[in-house]
Amino acid sequence: MKRGTSVTWALVLNAARCRILRGLSARGDDVPSELVLRAESRNLRDIMSDKPGRSFASKGAGRRSAMAYSSDPVAEDRREFIHEVIALLESHRRAGDFDKLAVFAEHEMLGYLRQIMPPSLADLVVREVPKNLLHLSTQELAQVVSQEMRDGTGLP
């Protein structure tokens, strides 16, 4: 990154996929390069097939009872995916590849992201929009993100 030049990246995220637009322009007519991450493809049936097991009661004649899951496995998968996304962003932040970050995510994922994001990245966030934009083509995504950034004064 050149001195005096500001570089904005946009994180577009849902529970299964992430697209990072690098080098946004205010006009949105340039197609920025993209980084794409996908969450490990697991569904609830796969997660629940790994049952936590059974335990023996300390009292009674060898009574056994089922053990419950300690947390929501789907939520854990989402948090794990967000950790991967944050690790990627953090490595690029340390390399000086961007100095502003716009976040477009499903409402629930935006909440998880806020909880987990370290201050070093959170301080760079110039816009948060609770929308799932992953269905858009690359060109459409660049245009919508640029428009949102202009509306929110994130881009000149």
N, C-alpha and C positions, 0 to 999 in steps of 0.2 A: 504494500500500500504506500503510495506516495505521500509525502508530508503535505498536510493541508487538504488532502482529498479524503472525503468521507465515503465509505462503501457500506451500502445497506444490503443485508441478506433477508430473505423472508422464509420463515419456517411454516410449512403447511402440513397439518398433522391430523390424523384420526387414530383410532385404536390399532389399525393394522398396517398403516403406511405413512411414510413421511416423504415430503418433497422439499428440498431446500433450494430456493432460487438465489443464485449468486449474482451480485452486481446489477441491482434494479435501476432502471432509468425512470425519470419522472413521467415521460411520455408513455411508456409501456409498449412502444412499438419495437424495441429491440427484444429479441428473445434471449433471456439470460440463460446461462448454463445451469444445469440442475444436478443435485445429488439426490439419490433416491434410496431410502431404506425401507425394508419390509419387516414386519414383526414375524417371529417364528409362527408358522401356521399351525396353531393348535386350537381345537375347539373344546368346549366344556366336557364333552363325552370322553375325549382323550385324557383330559386332566383328571376327571373323576374316576377313570379306570384304575388310576394309581391310588387305591384306597389307603387311608392311613393305618388300617389294621384293627386289631382287637387287643384289649388288655385284660389281664386277670385281676379280679377284685382282691384286695388284701384281706378281706373278711369273707366268710362264706365258703361253701363247699365248691371251690374251683369255678365260681361264676365268672363268665366272660361278658364284656360289653364292648360295643363298637366305639371306636375313638372318633371324635368329630374333627373336621378340618379346622385348623387354627385360624384361618383367614379366608377371604374370598379369593380363590385361585385365579379367576379371570382378572380381577383387579390387580393381583400380583403380576400377572403377565403384562398388563398394560404399564405398570410402573417399571418393570424390567425393560420394556421397549423404550420408555421415556428416558431411562438411564443411558441406554445405548445412543439415543439421539443427542442427549446432553453431552456425552463423552465426545462425540464427533464434533459438535459445535464448539466445545471447549478447546479441543485441539486446534481448530481453525482460528479461534479467537486468540489463543496464545501465539499462533504464527502471524497474527496481524492481518488476516485475510478480510476481516470486516470490523466495523466499529459501531454499527447500528443493526438492530434485529427487530423485524416485525413478525408477529406470531398470529397465525390463522389456524384455529383448531376447533374441533367439536367442544361443546361446553364442558363436558366431563373431563376430557383430556386437557383442556386449558387449566382446569382446577388442579389436576395431578401435576401438570407442568409447573404451576406456580409454587406448589408445595416442595418440589424436588430441585428446581433450578437454583444453582448457586448464585450468590450476589454478583460474582464477576460477570455472569451472563445477564442476570436480571437487570443490572444497571445499564445495559446496552439496549434494552427493549424500548422502542419508540412507539409501538402500536400493538394492541391486542384486539383481535376480532374473533368473537365466538361463532365461526362459520366453518363448515366442512366444504372446502373448495377442491378436493382431490379429484373430482369427476371431470374437471375442466381440462381441455387440451393445454399444451405448453403455452401457446400464443394467448389463448383466452385467460389462462391463469396469470400470465404476466400483465395483461391489461387490467384485470380485476384488482390484482394486488396493487398495481401502480395507482389506480383510481382511489382505492381505499387509503393508500398512503397520502395522496394529495388531499383527500377529504379530511384526513386526520392530521394534516400538516407534518407528516413524517418525511415527505420528499418535497423539494422545492418546486 
